Amino acid sequence: MRNFFFVLLLLLLTGCAAQPSSVAPTEANPATPIVTEAYPPPGESASTAYPMPVAPTPMAEETPTKQAGTGEIKGVLLWNGKPVSDFRIYLANIHATAEGENIAASIDPVSSPYTYTNSAGEFLFVNVQPDTYAFVLNNGVEGYLLYIPGKVEGLLAEVKADTVTDMGTLDYPDLPLQP
């Protein structure tokens, strides 16, 4: 039995040995790529040296043209005095009781307005429909309702047509999303 496993192991190892490739580029098959170097030679760009062209880096999006009848929201998000960068902030719809008491906020990750904080923690929403909104901070996996720093009260923004709502600097001593 031991000899059987030894022979089986030997057959497997010889079957896996490196074999020269029988497929080689030919004049009849010019579509077969010929790669002779892993890196481009000095002075040659990667986009021309590699068999697959390198896609250009997308340009930064420009601020959309202001639409009449909409508003803007801007502010700065900090965590212990340091900018919170590259986090998505959603504008959440407010849900109220029949008496007008705010009881919940919700977002739709597909259709709710959102923006990203930049390296200085700044955020800007443009062309926002007039209404009152809450803010949800999101890292792509989790989302958290932002409160007024130092209080247990939801941070709300009332957007009016053709105005800029400045939320100021929002400096949080702690955030559930660790930047």
N, C-alpha and C positions, 0 to 999 in steps of 0.2 A: 504494500500500500504506500509505503514511504517512497519507493521508487516511482510509483505512478505520479505522485505529486511533484517529484523532482522533474520528471519528463514533461509534465504539463507546464510547469514553471519555465523550463527551458524552451519549450515551443512558444509560449507566450512572449518571452523575451526576444527570441529570434524573429518573431512576427512583427514586433514593435521596433525593430532596429531601423535606423534611418535609411531610407531608400532614396536614390536620386529620383527627382521628379521626371516623369516622362512627358509632362506638358511643358512645352517651351514656346516662347513667342516665335511666330513664323511670319513670313511675308504674306502667307495666305490668311493669317489671322492677326491683322495689325491692331485689333482692339485690345489684345492682351497687353497689359502695361509692362513696361520694362523699368524696374526700379534698381538702380545700381548704387545709390547712396542713401543713407538714412537722413542726412541733413543736406541742405543746399550748400554748394560751394561758396567760398567767400565772394562777396559782391553781388550775389544773386539772391533775389527775394524768395521767400517761401512760396508765394503764390505761383511762381513760374517753375520752381524746382520740384515740387511735389506732384505726384500724379493727380491728386485731387486739389482743386483750387481752394484757397482759404477764403471763407466768406468775410465780407467787410463788416467791421463793427458798426452796429446801427448808430445813427446820430441821435443825440439827446433830443427829446421831444421839445418843441417850442410851445410857449404858452399860447393856448387857443385865443382866437379873437373874441373879445368881449361881446356878448349878446345882450341887446337891450332887454330890460325887464328882469334881468338876473342879478344876483349879488356875488360877492366874494367873501371868503373867510381866510384869514391868515393868522399865524401864530408861530411860537417857538416851543418845542418840547425838550425839556431837560430832565436828567436824572441825576440828582445830587450835584447840580451845577454843570454837568457834562451833557453835550448834545446827544440826543437819541437819534441816530441816523439809520436810514434804510429800513424804516418800519412803515407799514401801510396803516393809514388812518382812514376809517370809513365814516361817512355821515350816516347816522342811524335815525330811522323814523321813530317818532315819539307816539306812544299809544296812551290814551287818557280815558278816564272813566267818564260817565255821562255828566258828572259834576265838574269835569275839567282837571281832575287830579292826574298828574303823570304817573303811570304805573309800570311802564315797560318801554324798552327801546329795542328795535330789531334792524338787522341788515340782511340784504340778499347779496351774497358774495359776487354774484354775476352782474346785478343791475344797480346796486347802491353806489353813490358817488364815493370815490376814494382818491387818495394821493399818497405820495411817499415823503417822508422827512428827508431832507438833504443832510450833508455832512455837518452843517451847523445846527441841525435839529429843526430847521424852518419847514413849515408846510403852507401850502396855498391851494385853496379850492377856488375854481373859477366857474362861471356860468351855473351857479347854484340857484335852483328855483326858490322863491321866497317861501319860508316856512321856519319852524323851529326844529333844530337837530341836536342829537347827542353825538358823542364821539366814541368810536370803538377802535382801540389800538390792536393791531393784528400782526403776527409774525409769520403768517402762512399756515400755521397749525392751530394756534389758539387766538382768541380774541377777548378783549376785556374792555368794559365800559370805563371811560375815563371820568373821574370825579374832579371837583374843584380841589386843587391842591390844599391839603390840610383840613378838608371838610368831608363829611359823608353825604355829599349832595352831588348828583350828576352834573357834569359840565354840559351846559346847553348853549347853543348859539341861535340867536334869532336873526335870520337873514331877511333883509329888505331889498326890494328892487333897486338896482343902480347904486348900491352902497357897498362899502368894504367893512366887514365885521372883523375887528382886530381882537383876537383872544389874548394878546399879550404874551408874556413869557410864562409858561406853565412848568414850574420846577417841582418835580415830585421827589420826596425823600426815598421812596421805594416804588417799584413797579412790579406787577406780577410777571411781566415779560422782561427777562434780564437782557439788556442790550449788549 
